[in-house]
């Protein structure tokens, strides 16, 4: 009888220990991620951040977002603060592809994986992986569309932001498409992704180069700023192109005015691909170092095929 009692106690003890073990095993460590981009006033980055946040929170994890507002020094300082808060990983789109290096070095020293999103950093070896749109194609298809509309070419303006790899690559693709087609870039400005600078530069262009027939912009916000300047000056004969496929740009295209087309991308797809990649890295699973998300043309001919009120 005494032996049976002892055995019963042992069994109960083992069962209790097993229950504790299972309970511990089921507990999940909450991970904290950082997010930083060039400027959260840009709706592309707003959607990108919101989608990443939704995907991260589905897994019970947290996202800390900082906004450098086009200031590369501020971005580096904010990243240093995120490091001190012991984040597990970071989603990063640089204000400046070269100036971001000190932050990348600090993240590497802290062994914090970096998912470089949207615009590639110069020191890509310091990032765990890169996820972004096919930016060269986004620019190329804008140039190809322009060639169709102006088969004899003509004088054009380009509003670029070369410190951002995404914009620079788009303009490279655009230049490839128009090469040898009779176009001459008579007005080229670095607007640094700033819409106020873009508008003032367009106003300058309208005075100094009134012969311009079209404007190519590195993104939709810059293109919309150029549109506003042209409309205010009554120069509605100048065709305008952007890159993003934002709701505001699609609405302008749908009016069949001078905003002619945009090389569309999907911040939702970029965000989901980035989160999936990040969890693979943290869980030590095989992953691709580079993920390219397709881009496509939205213009006045196919605008009815797209939802104007939301991102694709």
C-alpha positions as a Markdown table, in Angstrom:
| # | Residue | x | y | z |
|---|---|---|---|---|
| 1 | Unk | 0.0 | 0.0 | 0.0 |
| 2 | Unk | 2.8 | 2.3 | 0.9 |
| 3 | Unk | 4.6 | 1.5 | -2.3 |
| 4 | Unk | 1.5 | 2.2 | -4.4 |
| 5 | Unk | 1.1 | 5.6 | -2.6 |
| 6 | Unk | 4.7 | 6.5 | -3.4 |
| 7 | Unk | 4.3 | 5.5 | -7.1 |
| 8 | Unk | 1.1 | 7.7 | -7.3 |
| 9 | Unk | 3.0 | 10.6 | -5.9 |
| 10 | Unk | 5.8 | 10.2 | -8.4 |
| 11 | Unk | 3.4 | 10.0 | -11.3 |
| 12 | Unk | 1.6 | 13.1 | -10.2 |
| 13 | Unk | 4.9 | 14.9 | -9.7 |
| 14 | Unk | 6.0 | 14.0 | -13.2 |
| 15 | Unk | 2.7 | 15.1 | -14.7 |
| 16 | Unk | 3.0 | 18.4 | -13.0 |
| 17 | Unk | 6.5 | 18.9 | -14.1 |
| 18 | Unk | 5.5 | 18.0 | -17.7 |
| 19 | Unk | 2.7 | 20.6 | -17.5 |
| 20 | Unk | 5.1 | 23.2 | -16.4 |
| 21 | Unk | 7.5 | 22.2 | -19.2 |
| 22 | Unk | 4.8 | 22.4 | -21.8 |
| 23 | Unk | 3.6 | 25.8 | -20.4 |
| 24 | Unk | 7.2 | 27.1 | -20.7 |
| 25 | Unk | 7.6 | 25.8 | -24.2 |
| 26 | Unk | 4.4 | 27.5 | -25.3 |
| 27 | Unk | 5.6 | 30.9 | -24.0 |
| 28 | Unk | 6.8 | 33.1 | -26.9 |
| 29 | Unk | 9.3 | 35.8 | -26.6 |
| 30 | Unk | 7.9 | 39.1 | -27.9 |
| 31 | Unk | 10.2 | 40.6 | -30.5 |
| 32 | Unk | 10.6 | 44.3 | -31.1 |
| 33 | Unk | 11.4 | 45.7 | -34.5 |
| 34 | Unk | 12.4 | 49.1 | -35.7 |
| 35 | Unk | 11.2 | 50.9 | -38.8 |
| 36 | Unk | 12.8 | 54.0 | -40.4 |
| 37 | Unk | 12.3 | 55.5 | -43.9 |
| 38 | Unk | 13.1 | 58.8 | -45.6 |
| 39 | Unk | 9.9 | 60.6 | -44.8 |
| 40 | Unk | 6.5 | 59.4 | -43.4 |
| 41 | Unk | 4.7 | 62.3 | -45.0 |
| 42 | Unk | 5.1 | 60.3 | -48.3 |
| 43 | Unk | 2.0 | 58.1 | -48.5 |
| 44 | Unk | 4.0 | 55.3 | -50.0 |
| 45 | Unk | 6.0 | 55.0 | -46.8 |
| 46 | Unk | 2.9 | 55.4 | -44.7 |
| 47 | Unk | 1.3 | 52.3 | -46.3 |
| 48 | Unk | 4.6 | 50.4 | -46.1 |
| 49 | Unk | 4.9 | 51.1 | -42.4 |
| 50 | Unk | 1.2 | 50.3 | -41.7 |
| 51 | Unk | 1.4 | 47.0 | -43.5 |
| 52 | Unk | 4.7 | 46.0 | -41.8 |
| 53 | Unk | 3.1 | 46.9 | -38.4 |
| 54 | Unk | 0.0 | 44.8 | -39.2 |
| 55 | Unk | 2.1 | 41.8 | -40.2 |
| 56 | Unk | 4.4 | 42.0 | -37.2 |
| 57 | Unk | 1.6 | 42.5 | -34.7 |
| 58 | Unk | -0.2 | 39.4 | -36.1 |
| 59 | Unk | 2.8 | 37.5 | -34.7 |
| 60 | Unk | 2.4 | 39.1 | -31.3 |
| 61 | Unk | 5.5 | 41.3 | -31.9 |
| 62 | Unk | 6.0 | 45.1 | -31.7 |
| 63 | Unk | 7.2 | 47.8 | -34.2 |
| 64 | Unk | 8.8 | 51.0 | -33.1 |
| 65 | Unk | 8.6 | 53.6 | -35.9 |
| 66 | Unk | 10.8 | 56.7 | -36.2 |
| 67 | Unk | 10.6 | 59.5 | -38.9 |
| 68 | Unk | 13.8 | 61.4 | -39.8 |
| 69 | Unk | 11.8 | 63.7 | -42.1 |
| 70 | Unk | 14.5 | 63.7 | -44.9 |
| 71 | Unk | 17.3 | 64.4 | -42.4 |
| 72 | Unk | 20.1 | 61.8 | -42.7 |
| 73 | Unk | 21.8 | 62.9 | -39.5 |
| 74 | Unk | 18.5 | 62.6 | -37.6 |
| 75 | Unk | 18.0 | 59.2 | -39.1 |
| 76 | Unk | 21.3 | 58.0 | -37.8 |
| 77 | Unk | 20.6 | 59.4 | -34.3 |
| 78 | Unk | 17.2 | 57.7 | -34.2 |
| 79 | Unk | 18.7 | 54.4 | -35.2 |
| 80 | Unk | 21.3 | 54.7 | -32.4 |
| 81 | Unk | 18.4 | 55.2 | -30.0 |
| 82 | Unk | 16.6 | 52.1 | -31.4 |
| 83 | Unk | 19.8 | 50.1 | -30.8 |
| 84 | Unk | 19.9 | 51.2 | -27.2 |
| 85 | Unk | 16.3 | 50.0 | -26.9 |
| 86 | Unk | 17.6 | 46.5 | -27.9 |
| 87 | Unk | 15.5 | 46.0 | -30.9 |
| 88 | Unk | 15.7 | 42.5 | -32.5 |
| 89 | Unk | 15.8 | 43.7 | -36.1 |
| 90 | Unk | 15.2 | 46.8 | -38.3 |
| 91 | Unk | 13.4 | 47.6 | -41.5 |
| 92 | Unk | 15.4 | 50.5 | -43.0 |
| 93 | Unk | 15.0 | 52.7 | -46.1 |
| 94 | Unk | 17.8 | 55.4 | -46.0 |
| 95 | Unk | 17.4 | 59.1 | -46.4 |
| 96 | Unk | 20.8 | 59.0 | -48.1 |
| 97 | Unk | 22.3 | 55.8 | -49.5 |
| 98 | Unk | 25.9 | 56.7 | -48.5 |
| 99 | Unk | 25.4 | 58.8 | -45.4 |
| 100 | Unk | 23.6 | 56.0 | -43.6 |
| 101 | Unk | 26.8 | 53.9 | -43.3 |
| 102 | Unk | 27.6 | 54.8 | -39.6 |
| 103 | Unk | 24.2 | 53.5 | -38.6 |
| 104 | Unk | 24.7 | 50.3 | -40.5 |
| 105 | Unk | 28.0 | 49.7 | -38.9 |
| 106 | Unk | 26.5 | 50.3 | -35.4 |
| 107 | Unk | 23.7 | 47.9 | -36.2 |
| 108 | Unk | 26.1 | 45.2 | -37.3 |
| 109 | Unk | 28.2 | 45.6 | -34.1 |
| 110 | Unk | 25.0 | 45.2 | -32.1 |
| 111 | Unk | 24.2 | 42.0 | -34.2 |
| 112 | Unk | 20.9 | 43.5 | -35.3 |
| 113 | Unk | 19.7 | 42.2 | -38.7 |
| 114 | Unk | 18.9 | 44.9 | -41.3 |
| 115 | Unk | 16.2 | 44.5 | -43.9 |
| 116 | Unk | 17.0 | 47.2 | -46.4 |
| 117 | Unk | 13.7 | 48.2 | -48.1 |
| 118 | Unk | 12.7 | 50.2 | -51.1 |
| 119 | Unk | 15.9 | 52.1 | -51.7 |
| 120 | Unk | 19.2 | 50.3 | -51.6 |
| 121 | Unk | 22.0 | 51.5 | -49.3 |
| 122 | Unk | 25.5 | 51.8 | -50.9 |
| 123 | Unk | 27.1 | 49.4 | -48.4 |
| 124 | Unk | 24.6 | 46.6 | -49.1 |
| 125 | Unk | 27.0 | 44.0 | -47.6 |
| 126 | Unk | 26.1 | 45.6 | -44.2 |
| 127 | Unk | 22.4 | 44.6 | -44.7 |
| 128 | Unk | 21.1 | 41.1 | -44.1 |
| 129 | Unk | 18.9 | 41.4 | -47.2 |
| 130 | Unk | 17.2 | 43.9 | -49.6 |
| 131 | Unk | 13.6 | 44.0 | -50.7 |
| 132 | Unk | 12.4 | 46.6 | -53.2 |
| 133 | Unk | 10.6 | 47.3 | -56.4 |
| 134 | Unk | 12.1 | 46.8 | -59.8 |
| 135 | Unk | 12.9 | 50.5 | -60.0 |
| 136 | Unk | 14.8 | 50.4 | -63.2 |
| 137 | Unk | 11.7 | 49.0 | -65.0 |
| 138 | Unk | 9.5 | 51.6 | -63.3 |
| 139 | Unk | 11.5 | 54.3 | -64.9 |
| 140 | Unk | 11.9 | 52.5 | -68.2 |
| 141 | Unk | 8.2 | 52.0 | -68.8 |
| 142 | Unk | 7.6 | 55.8 | -68.2 |
| 143 | Unk | 10.2 | 56.5 | -70.8 |
| 144 | Unk | 8.7 | 54.0 | -73.2 |
| 145 | Unk | 5.3 | 55.6 | -72.8 |
| 146 | Unk | 6.8 | 59.0 | -73.4 |
| 147 | Unk | 8.5 | 57.8 | -76.6 |
| 148 | Unk | 5.1 | 56.6 | -77.9 |
| 149 | Unk | 3.5 | 59.9 | -77.3 |
| 150 | Unk | 6.4 | 62.0 | -78.7 |
| 151 | Unk | 7.8 | 59.9 | -81.6 |
| 152 | Unk | 10.0 | 62.8 | -82.7 |
| 153 | Unk | 11.3 | 63.5 | -79.2 |
| 154 | Unk | 11.8 | 67.0 | -77.8 |
| 155 | Unk | 13.1 | 69.0 | -74.8 |
| 156 | Unk | 12.2 | 67.5 | -71.4 |
| 157 | Unk | 12.8 | 68.1 | -67.7 |
| 158 | Unk | 13.9 | 65.6 | -65.0 |
| 159 | Unk | 13.3 | 66.0 | -61.3 |
| 160 | Unk | 15.6 | 63.5 | -59.6 |
| 161 | Unk | 16.7 | 62.7 | -56.0 |
| 162 | Unk | 20.1 | 60.9 | -56.7 |
| 163 | Unk | 20.9 | 60.4 | -53.0 |
| 164 | Unk | 18.2 | 57.8 | -53.0 |
| 165 | Unk | 19.1 | 54.7 | -55.0 |
| 166 | Unk | 15.5 | 54.1 | -55.9 |
| 167 | Unk | 15.0 | 57.4 | -57.6 |
| 168 | Unk | 18.4 | 57.3 | -59.2 |
| 169 | Unk | 17.8 | 53.8 | -60.6 |
| 170 | Unk | 14.4 | 54.9 | -61.9 |
| 171 | Unk | 15.9 | 57.8 | -63.8 |
| 172 | Unk | 18.6 | 55.5 | -65.2 |
| 173 | Unk | 15.8 | 53.2 | -66.5 |
| 174 | Unk | 14.0 | 56.2 | -67.9 |
| 175 | Unk | 17.1 | 57.4 | -69.7 |
| 176 | Unk | 17.6 | 54.0 | -71.2 |
| 177 | Unk | 14.1 | 54.1 | -72.7 |
| 178 | Unk | 14.5 | 57.5 | -74.3 |
| 179 | Unk | 18.1 | 57.1 | -75.5 |
| 180 | Unk | 18.4 | 57.8 | -79.3 |
| 181 | Unk | 14.7 | 58.9 | -79.5 |
| 182 | Unk | 15.3 | 62.6 | -80.1 |
| 183 | Unk | 14.8 | 63.7 | -76.5 |
| 184 | Unk | 17.0 | 66.3 | -74.8 |
| 185 | Unk | 17.1 | 66.9 | -71.0 |
| 186 | Unk | 17.2 | 70.7 | -70.9 |
| 187 | Unk | 16.4 | 71.0 | -67.2 |
| 188 | Unk | 17.7 | 68.6 | -64.5 |
| 189 | Unk | 17.4 | 69.2 | -60.8 |
| 190 | Unk | 18.0 | 67.3 | -57.5 |
| 191 | Unk | 14.8 | 68.0 | -55.5 |
| 192 | Unk | 15.9 | 65.6 | -52.7 |
| 193 | Unk | 12.4 | 64.1 | -52.6 |
| 194 | Unk | 11.0 | 67.3 | -51.2 |
| 195 | Unk | 7.7 | 68.4 | -52.7 |
| 196 | Unk | 8.3 | 72.1 | -51.9 |
| 197 | Unk | 11.6 | 72.0 | -53.7 |
| 198 | Unk | 10.1 | 70.2 | -56.6 |
| 199 | Unk | 7.4 | 72.8 | -57.0 |
| 200 | Unk | 9.9 | 75.7 | -56.9 |
| 201 | Unk | 12.2 | 73.9 | -59.4 |
| 202 | Unk | 9.2 | 73.4 | -61.7 |
| 203 | Unk | 8.3 | 77.1 | -61.5 |
| 204 | Unk | 12.0 | 77.9 | -62.3 |
| 205 | Unk | 11.8 | 75.5 | -65.3 |
| 206 | Unk | 8.6 | 77.1 | -66.6 |
| 207 | Unk | 10.5 | 80.4 | -66.8 |
| 208 | Unk | 13.9 | 79.3 | -68.0 |
| 209 | Unk | 12.8 | 76.5 | -70.3 |
| 210 | Unk | 9.3 | 77.2 | -71.6 |
| 211 | Unk | 9.9 | 74.9 | -74.5 |
| 212 | Unk | 9.7 | 71.7 | -72.3 |
| 213 | Unk | 7.1 | 69.2 | -73.4 |
| 214 | Unk | 7.3 | 66.7 | -70.6 |
| 215 | Unk | 8.5 | 66.2 | -67.0 |
| 216 | Unk | 9.8 | 63.0 | -65.5 |
| 217 | Unk | 9.8 | 62.8 | -61.7 |
| 218 | Unk | 11.5 | 60.3 | -59.4 |
| 219 | Unk | 8.2 | 59.6 | -57.5 |
| 220 | Unk | 4.5 | 60.6 | -57.4 |
| 221 | Unk | 4.7 | 63.3 | -54.7 |
| 222 | Unk | 7.4 | 65.1 | -56.8 |
| 223 | Unk | 5.3 | 64.6 | -59.9 |
| 224 | Unk | 2.2 | 66.0 | -58.2 |
| 225 | Unk | 4.2 | 69.0 | -57.0 |
| 226 | Unk | 5.3 | 69.6 | -60.6 |
| 227 | Unk | 1.6 | 69.2 | -61.7 |
| 228 | Unk | 0.5 | 71.9 | -59.2 |
| 229 | Unk | 3.2 | 74.3 | -60.5 |
| 230 | Unk | 2.2 | 73.7 | -64.1 |
| 231 | Unk | -1.5 | 74.1 | -63.4 |
| 232 | Unk | -0.9 | 77.4 | -61.5 |
| 233 | Unk | 1.0 | 78.8 | -64.4 |
| 234 | Unk | -1.6 | 77.6 | -66.9 |
| 235 | Unk | 0.9 | 75.3 | -68.6 |
| 236 | Unk | -1.4 | 72.3 | -69.0 |
| 237 | Unk | 0.2 | 71.2 | -72.2 |
| 238 | Unk | 3.2 | 69.7 | -70.4 |
| 239 | Unk | 2.9 | 65.9 | -69.8 |
| 240 | Unk | 4.0 | 64.6 | -66.4 |
| 241 | Unk | 5.2 | 61.2 | -65.3 |
| 242 | Unk | 5.9 | 59.8 | -61.8 |
| 243 | Unk | 6.7 | 56.6 | -60.1 |
| 244 | Unk | 4.6 | 54.9 | -57.3 |
| 245 | Unk | 1.0 | 54.3 | -58.4 |
| 246 | Unk | -0.3 | 56.3 | -55.4 |
| 247 | Unk | -4.1 | 57.0 | -55.1 |
| 248 | Unk | -3.5 | 60.7 | -55.6 |
| 249 | Unk | -1.5 | 60.1 | -58.8 |
| 250 | Unk | -4.1 | 57.6 | -60.1 |
| 251 | Unk | -6.8 | 60.1 | -59.5 |
| 252 | Unk | -4.9 | 62.8 | -61.4 |
| 253 | Unk | -4.3 | 60.3 | -64.3 |
| 254 | Unk | -8.1 | 59.5 | -64.3 |
| 255 | Unk | -8.9 | 63.1 | -65.0 |
| 256 | Unk | -7.2 | 62.6 | -68.4 |
| 257 | Unk | -5.3 | 65.9 | -68.0 |
| 258 | Unk | -1.5 | 66.3 | -68.1 |
| 259 | Unk | -0.6 | 63.7 | -65.5 |
| 260 | Unk | 0.0 | 61.0 | -68.0 |
| 261 | Unk | 1.3 | 58.0 | -66.3 |
| 262 | Unk | 3.1 | 56.4 | -63.3 |
| 263 | Unk | 5.5 | 53.4 | -63.0 |
| 264 | Unk | 3.4 | 51.7 | -60.3 |
| 265 | Unk | 4.8 | 49.7 | -57.4 |
| 266 | Unk | 3.2 | 47.9 | -54.4 |
| 267 | Unk | 4.2 | 49.0 | -50.9 |
| 268 | Unk | 1.9 | 46.3 | -49.6 |
| 269 | Unk | 3.8 | 43.6 | -51.4 |
| 270 | Unk | 7.1 | 45.0 | -50.4 |
| 271 | Unk | 6.0 | 45.1 | -46.7 |
| 272 | Unk | 4.8 | 41.6 | -46.7 |
| 273 | Unk | 7.9 | 40.2 | -48.4 |
| 274 | Unk | 10.1 | 42.1 | -45.9 |
| 275 | Unk | 8.3 | 40.7 | -42.9 |
| 276 | Unk | 8.4 | 37.2 | -44.2 |
| 277 | Unk | 12.1 | 37.6 | -44.9 |
| 278 | Unk | 12.8 | 39.0 | -41.5 |
| 279 | Unk | 11.3 | 36.1 | -39.7 |
| 280 | Unk | 13.2 | 33.6 | -41.9 |
| 281 | Unk | 16.4 | 35.4 | -40.9 |
| 282 | Unk | 15.6 | 35.4 | -37.1 |
| 283 | Unk | 14.5 | 31.7 | -37.3 |
| 284 | Unk | 17.7 | 30.8 | -39.1 |
| 285 | Unk | 15.8 | 29.5 | -42.2 |
| 286 | Unk | 17.1 | 29.7 | -45.8 |
| 287 | Unk | 16.2 | 33.1 | -47.4 |
| 288 | Unk | 16.9 | 35.1 | -50.5 |
| 289 | Unk | 19.4 | 38.0 | -50.1 |
| 290 | Unk | 17.5 | 40.1 | -52.7 |
| 291 | Unk | 13.8 | 40.2 | -53.5 |
| 292 | Unk | 12.6 | 42.2 | -56.4 |
| 293 | Unk | 8.9 | 43.2 | -56.5 |
| 294 | Unk | 7.4 | 43.8 | -60.0 |
| 295 | Unk | 6.5 | 47.3 | -61.3 |
| 296 | Unk | 4.0 | 48.1 | -64.1 |
| 297 | Unk | 2.6 | 51.0 | -66.1 |
| 298 | Unk | -0.6 | 52.8 | -65.1 |
| 299 | Unk | -1.5 | 55.4 | -67.7 |
| 300 | Unk | -4.6 | 57.1 | -69.2 |
| 301 | Unk | -5.3 | 54.1 | -71.3 |
| 302 | Unk | -5.6 | 51.5 | -68.5 |
| 303 | Unk | -6.5 | 53.6 | -65.5 |
| 304 | Unk | -10.0 | 52.2 | -65.4 |
| 305 | Unk | -8.5 | 48.8 | -64.6 |
| 306 | Unk | -7.2 | 50.0 | -61.2 |
| 307 | Unk | -8.8 | 51.1 | -57.9 |
| 308 | Unk | -8.1 | 54.8 | -57.6 |
| 309 | Unk | -8.8 | 55.0 | -53.9 |
| 310 | Unk | -6.2 | 52.6 | -52.6 |
| 311 | Unk | -2.7 | 51.2 | -53.2 |
| 312 | Unk | -2.2 | 48.0 | -55.3 |
